[in-house]
Amino acid sequence: MIKKLVLIIFITPLIIISCNQPESGKPARNKGKVSYVIGINLPLSGNGSYFAEEVRKGLDLAFSHAMRDTARMQLEVLYEDNKLNPRDAVSITRKFVDVDKVDLIISGYTPVIQAIIDLVDNMEVPMLVTLSSTESIAAPYRWVFRDFELESVNMPLLAAYAYTEMGLGKGTYLVVNDDMGRDAVKFFSEAFTPLGGSIIPGEVFEPTEMDLRNKINKIVAFDPEFIIVIGRGSAMINALRQIRERDPDIPIFSNNTVDNEQIWEALHEKGNNIWFPRPFSNRQGDAVVKADNLFREKYGHGMNWLNIYGVSIGNYLVKGLKRTGGEKDSLRQYLEGLDVQTIRGRLVMNENHDVTGATEIFTRHKGETVQAFTQKHQ
């Protein structure tokens, strides 16, 4: 009899614990709160960590604010560092789905996305990806959606501004030898040439190439009125510095890779007369001011455009989780039909599973970032 009693006492807690475990893909209730699990699969160290970390800060702010603001909601946010290694990203994704039973995944960067996108789609887990401008990367997939600036949108906007507002008619390029560099030139040229402008064939460089003076001398010999410069990290900084050594004043057009504090701190005044896009945000609007104040309290400085991406993504994902109760197919449908007002203005999901919104053009003047043009709101 004593042995039976001990056995019952031992088994009962296990039964209670087991009953409290959530079913896969369904929210669990913990003291009246609905609980959701979000898996974030980003390179938080090594190459790519600057952009990923800045987006993460914005996500953190949105998620922590949602939990404070919603008495009946609990978020468990799991961060995993894939170090921009596709194999690590795949292992993390499997863990998120098989072990952690996440309700949705957030990831980024083209090599990582390409490594996990088929897996996620087959597992039928909603995934929001960012930090990739590769054309139509999410379009063939039911469960994957992308929110980031596209070269096919931003470069035509810069081209039109260069021709119609700045009166520039002849340019060339110095760009990294990959899809990002080639796409930037392609989409800029396709918009610039029909307006009456011309793009002289320029030069490409490898991501590890540091001395670009010979290539710069070749393109400057064409006497261009501006140069398109696309790259990353130290190679990008060197390209800009060495162009400024050759011509201190020539206008330079770039994409969002140029727009980070590491580059501006390295260039100082040499960063003047560089033109680049940013996602729209009404910085005088109440929602942006409130978010910026919360961000300052948390991190000691105001939001940059990457932080704004993170906050806006986090906000509409939380809204989707609350609206759908975490049911995966309903969340997928929510993202597919996304149409929300955010601190980036109105955001709408298009047929290619790309979030679309308004864009602004900024320039550097006297070591400061200055707004030059705002695209009409959708």
Disulfide bonds with the S-S distance in Angstrom:
none
